[in-house]
Amino acid sequence: MVKLVAIFKKPADKSAFEEHYKNVHLGLVRKMPGLKRLELSEVTGAPVSTPQIYRMTEMYFDDQASLTKAIMSREGVAAAKDLMGFAKDVVQMFYADISA
C-alpha cells in the first residue's frame, strides 16, 4: 500500500482555508479512482517546539500504479488544480510506501 501525503503550513486566513478545504477540496479528493482511505489530521502541538505543520491529508492506494492512475485521472487533475488555486503557497506533497 502507498499513500499520497499533503502537508499544509498554517494559512494566512485559516477560516477561508478551512471553508474551502472542507466544503470543496475534500469532495474532489474523494472522487479520485482507487482511493482506499482518506485520513485527515490537524496538528495540535509538538513535544519540544511549535510545529510548522498545520494540517495533513493522507490518501491511501493499493500500489504506486493505482496512485499514479488516480492523480492522472480527470478527478485527480481537478483536485490538483483546485489545490493550487487555494493552497499552493502552504502545501507540500509526497508519496510514501507503507511498511510494517
Backbone as a printed PyTorch tensor [residue, N CA C, xyz], in Angstrom:
tensor([[[  0.8510,  -1.1750,   0.0000],
         [  0.0000,   0.0000,   0.0000],
         [  0.8900,   1.2290,   0.0000]],

        [[  0.4250,   2.2880,  -0.6680],
         [  1.1370,   3.5630,  -0.7140],
         [  0.1590,   4.6850,  -0.3800]],

        [[  0.7340,   5.8360,  -0.0600],
         [ -0.1330,   6.9840,   0.1830],
         [  0.4540,   8.2320,  -0.4280]],

        [[ -0.4350,   9.1150,  -0.7690],
         [ -0.1000,  10.4590,  -1.2090],
         [ -0.3780,  11.3540,  -0.0030]],

        [[  0.6230,  12.0970,   0.4230],
         [  0.5090,  12.9120,   1.6300],
         [  0.6160,  14.3830,   1.2670]],

        [[ -0.3080,  15.1640,   1.7750],
         [ -0.2600,  16.6240,   1.6340],
         [ -0.0330,  17.2090,   3.0260]],

        [[  1.0200,  17.9850,   3.1570],
         [  1.3630,  18.6670,   4.4090],
         [  1.1020,  20.1480,   4.1930]],

        [[  0.3380,  20.7390,   5.0840],
         [ -0.0110,  22.1560,   4.9660],
         [  0.6040,  22.9710,   6.0970]],

        [[  1.2440,  24.0850,   5.7340],
         [  1.6460,  25.0750,   6.7360],
         [  0.3940,  25.8690,   7.1010]],

        [[  0.4550,  26.5890,   8.2070],
         [ -0.6890,  27.3990,   8.6230],
         [ -0.9630,  28.4810,   7.5790]],

        [[ -2.1920,  28.5180,   7.0570],
         [ -2.5320,  29.5400,   6.0560],
         [ -2.7510,  30.9020,   6.7040]],

        [[ -2.6070,  31.9320,   5.9190],
         [ -2.8120,  33.3010,   6.4120],
         [ -4.2430,  33.5010,   6.8920]],

        [[ -5.2080,  32.9880,   6.1450],
         [ -6.6220,  33.0950,   6.5150],
         [ -7.1470,  31.6920,   6.8060]],

        [[ -7.0260,  31.2950,   8.0560],
         [ -7.3780,  29.9380,   8.4680],
         [ -8.8480,  29.6080,   8.2040]],

        [[ -9.7440,  30.5280,   8.4520],
         [-11.1670,  30.2320,   8.2670],
         [-11.5140,  30.0720,   6.7850]],

        [[-10.9420,  30.8950,   5.9130],
         [-11.1850,  30.7490,   4.4690],
         [-10.5940,  29.4410,   3.9610]],

        [[ -9.4040,  29.0930,   4.4510],
         [ -8.7770,  27.8310,   4.0760],
         [ -9.6780,  26.6640,   4.4660]],

        [[-10.1060,  26.6200,   5.7150],
         [-10.9290,  25.5160,   6.2120],
         [-12.2520,  25.4140,   5.4530]],

        [[-12.8460,  26.5320,   5.1510],
         [-14.1090,  26.5510,   4.4020],
         [-13.9260,  25.8680,   3.0450]],

        [[-12.9040,  26.2660,   2.3310],
         [-12.6720,  25.6920,   1.0010],
         [-12.2090,  24.2430,   1.0990]],

        [[-11.3020,  23.9620,   1.9980],
         [-10.7550,  22.6130,   2.1910],
         [-11.8690,  21.6040,   2.4750]],

        [[-12.7320,  21.9390,   3.4210],
         [-13.7860,  21.0020,   3.8450],
         [-14.9730,  20.9540,   2.8830]],

        [[-15.3580,  22.0960,   2.3130],
         [-16.5810,  22.1490,   1.5130],
         [-16.3820,  21.9980,   0.0110]],

        [[-15.1450,  22.1120,  -0.4570],
         [-14.8880,  21.9780,  -1.8910],
         [-13.8170,  20.9160,  -2.1500]],

        [[-12.6340,  21.1330,  -1.6100],
         [-11.4850,  20.3080,  -1.9770],
         [-11.6530,  18.8280,  -1.6000]],

        [[-12.0850,  18.5610,  -0.4020],
         [-12.2050,  17.1500,   0.0020],
         [-13.2330,  16.3980,  -0.8450]],

        [[-14.2500,  17.0770,  -1.3150],
         [-15.2160,  16.4430,  -2.2160],
         [-14.5610,  16.0040,  -3.5110]],

        [[-13.6280,  16.8000,  -4.0160],
         [-12.8890,  16.4440,  -5.2280],
         [-11.9450,  15.2700,  -4.9640]],

        [[-11.2600,  15.3120,  -3.8490],
         [-10.3270,  14.2340,  -3.4930],
         [-11.0630,  12.9060,  -3.3660]],

        [[-12.2040,  12.9280,  -2.7220],
         [-12.9630,  11.6810,  -2.5050],
         [-13.4140,  11.0180,  -3.8090]],

        [[-13.4380,  11.7450,  -4.9150],
         [-13.8470,  11.2030,  -6.2130],
         [-12.6950,  10.5280,  -6.9620]],

        [[-11.4760,  10.6210,  -6.4520],
         [-10.3330,  10.0420,  -7.1580],
         [-10.4760,   8.5220,  -7.2200]],

        [[-10.3330,   7.9400,  -8.4150],
         [-10.4920,   6.4930,  -8.5470],
         [ -9.3850,   5.7420,  -7.8090]],

        [[ -9.7690,   4.6360,  -7.1670],
         [ -8.7970,   3.8020,  -6.4710],
         [ -8.4650,   4.2420,  -5.0630]],

        [[ -9.0240,   5.3530,  -4.6130],
         [ -8.7770,   5.8280,  -3.2500],
         [ -9.3650,   4.8320,  -2.2630]],

        [[ -8.5270,   4.2870,  -1.3940],
         [ -8.9710,   3.2780,  -0.4250],
         [ -9.3320,   3.8950,   0.9170]],

        [[ -8.6030,   4.9180,   1.2810],
         [ -8.8310,   5.5330,   2.5970],
         [ -8.3260,   6.9720,   2.5470]],

        [[ -9.0170,   7.8320,   3.2600],
         [ -8.6400,   9.2400,   3.3690],
         [ -8.5280,   9.5600,   4.8500]],

        [[ -7.3680,  10.0260,   5.2590],
         [ -7.1480,  10.3500,   6.6680],
         [ -6.8000,  11.8250,   6.7910]],

        [[ -7.5360,  12.5420,   7.6230],
         [ -7.3680,  13.9800,   7.8120],
         [ -6.8790,  14.2420,   9.2320]],

        [[ -5.8540,  15.0680,   9.3590],
         [ -5.3030,  15.3810,  10.6780],
         [ -5.0600,  16.8720,  10.7950]],

        [[ -5.3700,  17.4040,  11.9530],
         [ -4.9980,  18.7800,  12.2740],
         [ -3.9230,  18.6950,  13.3460]],

        [[ -2.7720,  19.2900,  13.0990],
         [ -1.6520,  19.2330,  14.0340],
         [ -1.9500,  20.1820,  15.1880]],

        [[ -1.8830,  19.6480,  16.4050],
         [ -2.2610,  20.4320,  17.5840],
         [ -1.0910,  20.7820,  18.4970]],

        [[  0.0850,  20.2480,  18.2130],
         [  1.2410,  20.5430,  19.0510],
         [  2.4110,  19.6640,  18.6780]],

        [[  3.4980,  19.8480,  19.4230],
         [  4.7070,  19.0570,  19.2380],
         [  5.3830,  18.9080,  20.5950]],

        [[  6.1850,  17.8570,  20.7680],
         [  6.8090,  17.6280,  22.0770],
         [  7.7580,  18.7240,  22.5350]],

        [[  8.4530,  19.3850,  21.6160],
         [  9.5030,  20.3140,  22.0200],
         [  9.2740,  21.7450,  21.5560]],

        [[  8.8060,  21.9210,  20.3290],
         [  8.6920,  23.2760,  19.7750],
         [  7.3240,  23.4770,  19.1420]],

        [[  7.1040,  24.6730,  18.6430],
         [  5.8700,  24.9590,  17.9280],
         [  5.9490,  24.3260,  16.5380]],

        [[  4.9740,  23.4920,  16.1850],
         [  5.0530,  22.8330,  14.8760],
         [  4.8460,  23.8200,  13.7300]],

        [[  5.5370,  23.5690,  12.6310],
         [  5.3780,  24.3780,  11.4270],
         [  4.2710,  23.8220,  10.5360]],

        [[  3.8040,  22.6270,  10.8610],
         [  2.7520,  21.9660,  10.0920],
         [  1.4050,  22.2580,  10.7470]],

        [[  0.4290,  22.5820,   9.9280],
         [ -0.9170,  22.8990,  10.3880],
         [ -1.8750,  21.7200,  10.2080]],

        [[ -1.7860,  21.0700,   9.0400],
         [ -2.7330,  20.0100,   8.7130],
         [ -2.0530,  19.0000,   7.8030]],

        [[ -2.5150,  17.7260,   7.8760],
         [ -2.0350,  16.6720,   6.9790],
         [ -3.2370,  15.9710,   6.3660]],

        [[ -3.1060,  15.6350,   5.1010],
         [ -4.1070,  14.8240,   4.4080],
         [ -3.3700,  13.6280,   3.8330]],

        [[ -3.8340,  12.4100,   4.1770],
         [ -3.1970,  11.1950,   3.6870],
         [ -4.2130,  10.4060,   2.8720]],

        [[ -3.8280,  10.1160,   1.6260],
         [ -4.7040,   9.4150,   0.6850],
         [ -4.0690,   8.0690,   0.3500]],

        [[ -4.7410,   6.9800,   0.6840],
         [ -4.1890,   5.6350,   0.5600],
         [ -4.6700,   4.9330,  -0.7090]],

        [[ -3.7250,   4.2260,  -1.3550],
         [ -3.9930,   3.4750,  -2.5820],
         [ -3.3230,   2.1100,  -2.4870]],

        [[ -3.8010,   1.1540,  -3.2730],
         [ -3.2460,  -0.1980,  -3.2390],
         [ -1.7590,  -0.2350,  -3.5760]],

        [[ -1.3530,   0.5130,  -4.5860],
         [  0.0350,   0.4860,  -5.0470],
         [  0.3320,   1.7720,  -5.8190]],

        [[  1.6020,   1.9330,  -6.2170],
         [  2.0110,   3.1530,  -6.9090],
         [  1.2820,   3.3210,  -8.2360]],

        [[  1.0200,   2.2080,  -8.9290],
         [  0.3060,   2.2960, -10.2080],
         [ -1.0990,   2.8560, -10.0070]],

        [[ -1.7770,   2.4240,  -8.9560],
         [ -3.1270,   2.9280,  -8.6490],
         [ -3.0970,   4.4060,  -8.2800]],

        [[ -2.0850,   4.7830,  -7.5250],
         [ -1.9420,   6.1900,  -7.1330],
         [ -1.6900,   7.0430,  -8.3770]],

        [[ -0.7770,   6.5990,  -9.2290],
         [ -0.4680,   7.3390, -10.4550],
         [ -1.7050,   7.4710, -11.3350]],

        [[ -2.4410,   6.3910, -11.4770],
         [ -3.6770,   6.4240, -12.2720],
         [ -4.6660,   7.4400, -11.6890]],

        [[ -4.7690,   7.4730, -10.3690],
         [ -5.7000,   8.3990,  -9.7040],
         [ -5.3200,   9.8520,  -9.9340]],

        [[ -4.0380,  10.1820,  -9.7930],
         [ -3.6590,  11.5880,  -9.9460],
         [ -3.6760,  12.0390, -11.3990]],

        [[ -3.5890,  11.0820, -12.3230],
         [ -3.6520,  11.4220, -13.7470],
         [ -5.0890,  11.4210, -14.2800]],

        [[ -6.0190,  10.9340, -13.4710],
         [ -7.4270,  10.8790, -13.8880],
         [ -8.0290,  12.2810, -13.9530]],

        [[ -9.1780,  12.3950, -14.5860],
         [ -9.9030,  13.6700, -14.6460],
         [-10.1550,  14.1950, -13.2270]],

        [[-10.5240,  13.3040, -12.3180],
         [-10.8220,  13.7020, -10.9350],
         [ -9.5570,  14.1550, -10.2070]],

        [[ -8.4530,  13.4460, -10.4480],
         [ -7.1860,  13.8150,  -9.8210],
         [ -6.6680,  15.1520, -10.3200]],

        [[ -6.8040,  15.3830, -11.6110],
         [ -6.3810,  16.6620, -12.1900],
         [ -7.2390,  17.8020, -11.6370]],

        [[ -8.5330,  17.5630, -11.4830],
         [ -9.4210,  18.5910, -10.9170],
         [ -9.0350,  18.9020,  -9.4710]],

        [[ -8.7130,  17.8730,  -8.6840],
         [ -8.3110,  18.0800,  -7.2920],
         [ -6.9930,  18.8470,  -7.2270]],

        [[ -6.0410,  18.5040,  -8.0930],
         [ -4.7490,  19.1960,  -8.1120],
         [ -4.9110,  20.6690,  -8.5140]],

        [[ -5.7270,  20.9110,  -9.5260],
         [ -5.9680,  22.2910,  -9.9740],
         [ -6.6000,  23.1120,  -8.8470]],

        [[ -7.5670,  22.5180,  -8.1670],
         [ -8.2050,  23.2090,  -7.0460],
         [ -7.1890,  23.4940,  -5.9400]],

        [[ -6.3640,  22.5040,  -5.6130],
         [ -5.3610,  22.6580,  -4.5640],
         [ -4.4350,  23.8340,  -4.8650]],

        [[ -3.9900,  23.9200,  -6.1050],
         [ -3.0960,  25.0160,  -6.4780],
         [ -3.8170,  26.3610,  -6.4670]],

        [[ -5.1240,  26.3370,  -6.5810],
         [ -5.8920,  27.5700,  -6.5420],
         [ -6.0760,  28.1460,  -5.1530]],

        [[ -6.0720,  27.2830,  -4.1230],
         [ -6.3250,  27.8150,  -2.7820],
         [ -5.1950,  27.5630,  -1.7820]],

        [[ -4.2210,  26.7010,  -2.1220],
         [ -3.2170,  26.3540,  -1.1170],
         [ -1.7950,  26.2360,  -1.6620]],

        [[ -1.5290,  26.7130,  -2.8520],
         [ -0.2060,  26.4930,  -3.4560],
         [  0.9400,  27.0300,  -2.6040]],

        [[  0.7070,  28.0690,  -1.8190],
         [  1.7650,  28.6610,  -1.0060],
         [  1.9830,  27.9450,   0.3270]],

        [[  1.0690,  27.0410,   0.6860],
         [  1.1710,  26.4060,   2.0020],
         [  1.2320,  24.8800,   1.9540]],

        [[  1.2390,  24.2740,   0.7690],
         [  1.1840,  22.8160,   0.6810],
         [  2.4830,  22.2370,   0.1210]],

        [[  2.8230,  21.0790,   0.6360],
         [  3.9010,  20.2580,   0.1030],
         [  3.3450,  18.8360,   0.0170]],

        [[  3.6500,  18.1410,  -1.0790],
         [  3.1060,  16.7920,  -1.2680],
         [  4.2260,  15.7980,  -1.5210]],

        [[  3.9800,  14.5400,  -1.1070],
         [  4.9410,  13.4690,  -1.3710],
         [  4.2540,  12.1200,  -1.3270]],

        [[  4.9330,  11.1050,  -1.8790],
         [  4.4650,   9.7230,  -1.8450],
         [  5.1790,   9.0270,  -0.6810]],

        [[  4.5120,   8.0110,  -0.1230],
         [  5.1460,   7.2040,   0.9290],
         [  4.6790,   5.7620,   0.8020]],

        [[  5.6450,   4.8340,   0.8900],
         [  5.3140,   3.4150,   0.9660],
         [  4.9480,   3.0910,   2.4030]],

        [[  3.9570,   2.2710,   2.5780],
         [  3.5460,   1.8590,   3.9140],
         [  4.1610,   0.4960,   4.1740]],

        [[  4.9660,   0.4010,   5.2050],
         [  5.6090,  -0.8450,   5.5410],
         [  5.2810,  -1.2220,   6.9800]],

        [[  5.3690,  -2.4950,   7.2600],
         [  5.0430,  -2.9900,   8.6060],
         [  6.2070,  -2.7990,   9.5410]]])
